[in-house]
Amino acid sequence: MLIKKLFYLFAIAILFTSCSGDDLSMQERFDKEVIEIEAYIKTKGWTAQKTVEGIYYVIDEAGSVDKPTIVNVVRVNYAGQFMDGIAFDAGSDVQFSLSSVIQGWQIGIPKFGRGGKGKLIIPSKYAYGDRTINGRSNQILVFDVTLIDYK
């Protein structure tokens, strides 16, 4: 009986250990990604700013003083890639409600005014998280963005 209980405890312990494996908690993943993003920005020679949430942005052209909010419909040109340079999405003169896109865009796009251009570097938790996009999950995303207009 004791051996049977020990066997079950051992099996449960192995199960929990194998489930946790190399998985990082969301905070651990975020902290790791911040380090990766800062190194990436440095290698690119960019001067980036960071929001309180942890979205990094580079302003190439600020655009107008007025800026969109989450309730606006924005019109943009954009190109998205992973940090290794592999492109995963792009659009020209695309229009959508800011409230309908990933959190990284909801936070980052309002940093640009009408006609503004720059980059957004978005940790995975503000991008697609563990959802798979182009065969990858938990990816930092880099976008070149031009905010054409908004209403």
TORKOL-4160 file (C-alpha; in steps of 0.2 Angstrom, whole numbers, padded with zeros to 4 digits, m for minus):
151
<pt num="1" X="0000" Y="0000" Z="0000"/>
<pt num="2" X="0014" Y="0012" Z="0005"/>
<pt num="3" X="0024" Y="0008" Z="m0011"/>
<pt num="4" X="0008" Y="0011" Z="m0022"/>
<pt num="5" X="0005" Y="0028" Z="m0013"/>
<pt num="6" X="0024" Y="0032" Z="m0016"/>
<pt num="7" X="0022" Y="0027" Z="m0034"/>
<pt num="8" X="0007" Y="0038" Z="m0037"/>
<pt num="9" X="0016" Y="0053" Z="m0029"/>
<pt num="10" X="0031" Y="0050" Z="m0039"/>
<pt num="11" X="0020" Y="0049" Z="m0055"/>
<pt num="12" X="0011" Y="0065" Z="m0051"/>
<pt num="13" X="0028" Y="0074" Z="m0047"/>
<pt num="14" X="0035" Y="0068" Z="m0064"/>
<pt num="15" X="0019" Y="0074" Z="m0073"/>
<pt num="16" X="0020" Y="0092" Z="m0065"/>
<pt num="17" X="0038" Y="0093" Z="m0069"/>
<pt num="18" X="0036" Y="0088" Z="m0087"/>
<pt num="19" X="0021" Y="0100" Z="m0089"/>
<pt num="20" X="0031" Y="0115" Z="m0083"/>
<pt num="21" X="0046" Y="0110" Z="m0093"/>
<pt num="22" X="0054" Y="0125" Z="m0101"/>
<pt num="23" X="0038" Y="0135" Z="m0101"/>
<pt num="24" X="0041" Y="0152" Z="m0093"/>
<pt num="25" X="0028" Y="0162" Z="m0084"/>
<pt num="26" X="0020" Y="0177" Z="m0093"/>
<pt num="27" X="0031" Y="0189" Z="m0082"/>
<pt num="28" X="0047" Y="0179" Z="m0085"/>
<pt num="29" X="0044" Y="0178" Z="m0104"/>
<pt num="30" X="0040" Y="0197" Z="m0104"/>
<pt num="31" X="0056" Y="0201" Z="m0094"/>
<pt num="32" X="0066" Y="0190" Z="m0106"/>
<pt num="33" X="0058" Y="0199" Z="m0121"/>
<pt num="34" X="0062" Y="0216" Z="m0114"/>
<pt num="35" X="0081" Y="0211" Z="m0113"/>
<pt num="36" X="0080" Y="0205" Z="m0131"/>
<pt num="37" X="0071" Y="0220" Z="m0137"/>
<pt num="38" X="0083" Y="0232" Z="m0129"/>
<pt num="39" X="0098" Y="0223" Z="m0137"/>
<pt num="40" X="0089" Y="0223" Z="m0154"/>
<pt num="41" X="0086" Y="0241" Z="m0153"/>
<pt num="42" X="0104" Y="0244" Z="m0148"/>
<pt num="43" X="0110" Y="0234" Z="m0163"/>
<pt num="44" X="0099" Y="0244" Z="m0175"/>
<pt num="45" X="0106" Y="0260" Z="m0168"/>
<pt num="46" X="0088" Y="0266" Z="m0165"/>
<pt num="47" X="0083" Y="0279" Z="m0151"/>
<pt num="48" X="0067" Y="0271" Z="m0144"/>
<pt num="49" X="0055" Y="0276" Z="m0131"/>
<pt num="50" X="0045" Y="0264" Z="m0120"/>
<pt num="51" X="0027" Y="0265" Z="m0114"/>
<pt num="52" X="0023" Y="0260" Z="m0096"/>
<pt num="53" X="0016" Y="0244" Z="m0103"/>
<pt num="54" X="0032" Y="0240" Z="m0111"/>
<pt num="55" X="0029" Y="0244" Z="m0129"/>
<pt num="56" X="0044" Y="0251" Z="m0138"/>
<pt num="57" X="0042" Y="0264" Z="m0151"/>
<pt num="58" X="0053" Y="0274" Z="m0163"/>
<pt num="59" X="0047" Y="0291" Z="m0170"/>
<pt num="60" X="0055" Y="0294" Z="m0187"/>
<pt num="61" X="0042" Y="0308" Z="m0191"/>
<pt num="62" X="0030" Y="0313" Z="m0177"/>
<pt num="63" X="0016" Y="0319" Z="m0188"/>
<pt num="64" X="0003" Y="0331" Z="m0182"/>
<pt num="65" X="0001" Y="0336" Z="m0164"/>
<pt num="66" X="m0017" Y="0328" Z="m0163"/>
<pt num="67" X="m0016" Y="0309" Z="m0161"/>
<pt num="68" X="m0029" Y="0295" Z="m0162"/>
<pt num="69" X="m0037" Y="0286" Z="m0148"/>
<pt num="70" X="m0044" Y="0268" Z="m0146"/>
<pt num="71" X="m0061" Y="0274" Z="m0152"/>
<pt num="72" X="m0054" Y="0280" Z="m0169"/>
<pt num="73" X="m0053" Y="0272" Z="m0186"/>
<pt num="74" X="m0035" Y="0273" Z="m0193"/>
<pt num="75" X="m0028" Y="0272" Z="m0210"/>
<pt num="76" X="m0011" Y="0265" Z="m0211"/>
<pt num="77" X="0003" Y="0258" Z="m0221"/>
<pt num="78" X="0013" Y="0245" Z="m0212"/>
<pt num="79" X="0025" Y="0230" Z="m0213"/>
<pt num="80" X="0027" Y="0218" Z="m0199"/>
<pt num="81" X="0041" Y="0206" Z="m0196"/>
<pt num="82" X="0049" Y="0195" Z="m0183"/>
<pt num="83" X="0065" Y="0201" Z="m0175"/>
<pt num="84" X="0075" Y="0189" Z="m0186"/>
<pt num="85" X="0069" Y="0199" Z="m0201"/>
<pt num="86" X="0056" Y="0187" Z="m0208"/>
<pt num="87" X="0041" Y="0197" Z="m0214"/>
<pt num="88" X="0024" Y="0190" Z="m0209"/>
<pt num="89" X="0011" Y="0204" Z="m0214"/>
<pt num="90" X="0010" Y="0220" Z="m0223"/>
<pt num="91" X="m0003" Y="0232" Z="m0229"/>
<pt num="92" X="m0005" Y="0248" Z="m0239"/>
<pt num="93" X="m0018" Y="0261" Z="m0236"/>
<pt num="94" X="m0027" Y="0249" Z="m0224"/>
<pt num="95" X="m0041" Y="0255" Z="m0213"/>
<pt num="96" X="m0048" Y="0248" Z="m0197"/>
<pt num="97" X="m0054" Y="0252" Z="m0180"/>
<pt num="98" X="m0040" Y="0254" Z="m0167"/>
<pt num="99" X="m0051" Y="0245" Z="m0154"/>
<pt num="100" X="m0050" Y="0229" Z="m0166"/>
<pt num="101" X="m0032" Y="0226" Z="m0167"/>
<pt num="102" X="m0018" Y="0219" Z="m0155"/>
<pt num="103" X="m0015" Y="0228" Z="m0139"/>
<pt num="104" X="0002" Y="0233" Z="m0145"/>
<pt num="105" X="m0006" Y="0243" Z="m0159"/>
<pt num="106" X="m0019" Y="0250" Z="m0147"/>
<pt num="107" X="m0005" Y="0257" Z="m0136"/>
<pt num="108" X="0008" Y="0261" Z="m0150"/>
<pt num="109" X="m0002" Y="0269" Z="m0164"/>
<pt num="110" X="m0008" Y="0284" Z="m0153"/>
<pt num="111" X="0011" Y="0289" Z="m0151"/>
<pt num="112" X="0010" Y="0295" Z="m0169"/>
<pt num="113" X="0001" Y="0310" Z="m0176"/>
<pt num="114" X="m0007" Y="0311" Z="m0193"/>
<pt num="115" X="0007" Y="0308" Z="m0206"/>
<pt num="116" X="0018" Y="0301" Z="m0193"/>
<pt num="117" X="0030" Y="0287" Z="m0197"/>
<pt num="118" X="0040" Y="0275" Z="m0186"/>
<pt num="119" X="0042" Y="0258" Z="m0178"/>
<pt num="120" X="0033" Y="0248" Z="m0165"/>
<pt num="121" X="0042" Y="0234" Z="m0156"/>
<pt num="122" X="0029" Y="0224" Z="m0147"/>
<pt num="123" X="0032" Y="0210" Z="m0134"/>
<pt num="124" X="0022" Y="0194" Z="m0137"/>
<pt num="125" X="0010" Y="0197" Z="m0123"/>
<pt num="126" X="0004" Y="0213" Z="m0132"/>
<pt num="127" X="0005" Y="0205" Z="m0149"/>
<pt num="128" X="m0002" Y="0187" Z="m0152"/>
<pt num="129" X="0004" Y="0179" Z="m0136"/>
<pt num="130" X="0004" Y="0160" Z="m0138"/>
<pt num="131" X="m0007" Y="0160" Z="m0153"/>
<pt num="132" X="0002" Y="0154" Z="m0169"/>
<pt num="133" X="0005" Y="0166" Z="m0183"/>
<pt num="134" X="0016" Y="0160" Z="m0198"/>
<pt num="135" X="0020" Y="0144" Z="m0188"/>
<pt num="136" X="0027" Y="0154" Z="m0173"/>
<pt num="137" X="0020" Y="0158" Z="m0156"/>
<pt num="138" X="0026" Y="0170" Z="m0142"/>
<pt num="139" X="0035" Y="0181" Z="m0154"/>
<pt num="140" X="0041" Y="0199" Z="m0152"/>
<pt num="141" X="0034" Y="0209" Z="m0167"/>
<pt num="142" X="0042" Y="0224" Z="m0176"/>
<pt num="143" X="0031" Y="0235" Z="m0187"/>
<pt num="144" X="0036" Y="0249" Z="m0198"/>
<pt num="145" X="0021" Y="0260" Z="m0198"/>
<pt num="146" X="0014" Y="0276" Z="m0206"/>
<pt num="147" X="m0002" Y="0284" Z="m0199"/>
<pt num="148" X="m0010" Y="0291" Z="m0215"/>
<pt num="149" X="m0025" Y="0297" Z="m0206"/>
<pt num="150" X="m0039" Y="0294" Z="m0194"/>
<pt num="151" X="m0057" Y="0298" Z="m0190"/>
